Structure formats: C-alpha cells, structure tokens
Amino acid sequence: MTRRPTAGAMAAGGVLCALLLALVLVLLAEAAAAAPSRLPAGKPPAFARACIIRPPDIAPLFPAPAEAAAAPSDAADDGDDGDDDDDDEEETDDEDDVPGLILPGSATCLAITGSVTAGLQYDSYRIPRAGASQPRPSYSWPTTSSLRFETALDLPSGLRVGSAFEMSMRPGGGDPDTILVEEAVVTVGTMTFGLSSSRFSFWTGEEFAFSARLPGRNVGVIAWERDLTERWNLALSLEDPTLATTSSIPVTNGRVPDGVARLTYTQGSLTLHMGGALRDVAGSPHRLGRAGILGATYELPILGSPGEITAQIAGATDAAAYIGSSLDATVVRQVITPGDSSRGFSSVLAARREWTDELASNLFVSRYQITVPLTNAGKGKLRIDRASANLVWTPVDGFKAGLEGSVAWTNVAFSSRALPTSLGGRQLSAQLFIERSF
C-alpha cells in the first residue's frame, strides 16, 4: 500500500526547499559581488569585520522632490564609510538594526541572534463541563528558546539579497519539547519568498510572556513590499496557511493561494494599519472567504510618563485563520474543522506605560467570537474574553524580568459536536519570568 505524504511532511519539504533556495541565491549573489569584473575595488575581507543589517534604503515609488535628489545610503554597513557621529547615533538607536560579522573570504553580513525565557507559572481552572474531574491548580516551569540566522548582501547594482532562518523550542505540555521552524525566507530586493508571518497581521502581543511563549502563526508566502511615499507603505502577498509549521487554525487547500493586501500609514507618533484577505474555500460549491483588519498605535504621555495605546479589530467570513491571537488559535483549533463555514471577529485594546527607563507595564483586553453554521444542525458558537497585565524590568539591554497575570473566559456552545471537557470556563494564570537575549 502506498503511503501518502502527510501535511507535516509536505510543510517540512517546503521549508527545506526554501532553505536550499536561500543558500543557492546567497552564494550566487556573493560570487557575483566578489567577481573582479563586477566589483574591481571590492575584495572579501581577510579577517572578520563588524557589520550592521538594517532594512534596505529603497526610494519610495512617489518620492517628494527633496527625496528624489537625495542619494540612498548603504543598507548593510561595515562601519568604514566615514559617516559622521550624528548618523552613527541614529543608526545605533534604530531598533531594526541587527549587528553581525563579515567573515573572512565572504562579502555577506551574517547576524546570529536568539533568546531564552524561563519562569515559574501557576494555573487555576474552573470548568463547568468537567464535573468531578475538575482540574486542580498546578505549577509549571515553562522554558522557551529561539535561534535566528540572518544574512544580507548588497550587490554593486544596489540590489539587496538576503535570507533569514529562525527556529524555536517550546514546551510540549507534558510531552517532549517541540522544535519548530518559525521563519525560512529569501529576500531579493522588495520580494520575499518562503515561510514567514502573514502580512495581514498587526498586533502580536510580544510584550506579554503568555503570548510571546507561543509561536506566531506563519504561512507560506510570496510577498512584495514598497514605500509608496514617505508615510505610506503597501504590501501585496500570496499566502498559503496550509504550509504553517506553528500553531494555526485548520484550513483546507484552495485552488489558488490566498491574496492579501496591506496599507500602512506612519506619521510621528501614529501608525495606522489596514488590510484585507481573500481566499478560495474548497467545497461544493466553492466559496470566497474574506477578512479585513483595522489597527492603530498612538504614542502619548500616560499619567505624565511615555506610553502608547494600540487598538485593533478584525472580521472574517470563511477565513478564521486570519483573526485572533496565537493564544486564541490554541483553543479554536480544538473546536472547528477545516471544512467548517464560519463567521467571526476579534478585537484588542492594549496600553503601555514606561514608569522609568528600566520599568514598564503593559495591559490588554481582547475578545474573540466565532459562529459556525453546522450542516443539518443548529449553529455553534465560541467566545473567548481575555485580560492580562504585567510589570517588566529591563536593567540592561538583552535582559529582562517580570511578573504577569492573565485571566481568560471561554464560552463554547456546540450541541451537536463532541468537544474536549477541558474547554470552557475560566483560566487564571500568573507567571514570574526572566529573559536573556543576544
């Protein structure tokens, strides 16, 4: 009997292909950059040198007159170009800058970063459906780690060729720890190919340990992204959620990949995010799934100290994979099946306040609600409400410690479908954590 490849094997094969493609493109680009006919004055360094990987400086499609006359600066800088001190300070303060090394015999900037997070966690459950088997409060020691490799090479023509590969090790909930591939992409100019986060997403909850300890939902992606003007940015992508290697809501293969468009506006302290997604839903007849999102972040003083407020709302019809957080996905995937027709929305309101340079607090409240019109039966409904707050101390770069509390209320009503007794009710959690990044 012939064994058909599983979805996990197909996803792993796709990731492997992406990595092989990344290696081939980077090697070809490096060889082209080092060729004497293409770059007479440039030679690979004979010793390791420091470099910085930063987003490529690509002129907007519709630059202002002053911008059109300005010469673009190098995006991967080795620190030997004679920039003045002011420019160096701006580059150092840029959060997107990643320090790396140019190794001997190479012209590519390589950066290796990672993090390790550990803590003590307390969980308390109250589940009406559990009856006599009500789970008792428990303690655990969750530990997560991640490792990321990133490369960048600027060709003499100005074209940027790069790659990124990130993997993480997550707690298995009583099982052995799980190693996941979170990102495996190749970038050529403004194009991105491989496994990455959806261009639809906005708020990720990375400021909260309960959210950050779960991998974000990734997708197979082919994306194009470009600044339209100084303030407007446009991203267009073809995405395949079935290739996800991290937590995701089950979906079926469509005849064509999902189409996603995102428009971002940035001016001063305001960031505005607008996006839409269309997907082909298998079935008889085929349906058109759709999702939309609107989010904004505004930086402003809160009680006399620096802070920011973020708000987001997203809605979806037959496109459940595009709404909710990673925490919500861990519940939803136990309730719906890939063939379910669904309608739902999710919303988030989050705030941050910096008490001092080292101490900051974050809080958020969210709601996730989805309705499933079951065939020959009544509707099924799932609602998840969450609230979380933390206090984070960051005495030095690369180290932080904090205390976080979270409460979630889950209401599940599926009269015609057998569901795990652990779903529904209230979950109260608290965690004391430390994180070291490099």
Buried (B, 14 or more C-beta within 10 A) or exposed (E): EEEEEEEEEEBBEBBEEBBEBBBEBBEEBBEBBBEEEEBEEEEBBEEEBEBBBBEBBBEBEEBEEEEEEEEEEBBBBBEEEEBEEEEEEEBEEEEEBBBBBBBEEBBBBBBEBBBBBBBEBBBBBEBEBBEEEEBEEEEBEBBBBBBBBBBBBBBEEEBBBBBBBBBBBBBEEEEEBEEBBBBBBBBBBBEBBBBBBBBBBBBBBEBBBBBBBBBBBBBBBBBBBBBBBBBBBBBBBBBBBBBBBBBBBBBBBBEEBBBBBBBBBBEEEEBBBBBBBBBBBEEEEEBEBBBBBBBBBBBEEBEEEBBBBBBBBBBBBBBBBBBBBBBBBBBBBBBBEBEBBBBBBBBBBBBBBBBEEEBBBBBBBBBBBBBBEBEEEEEBBBBBBBEBBBBBBBEEEEEBBBBBBBBBBBBBEBEEBEBEBBBBBBBBBBBBBBBBEE
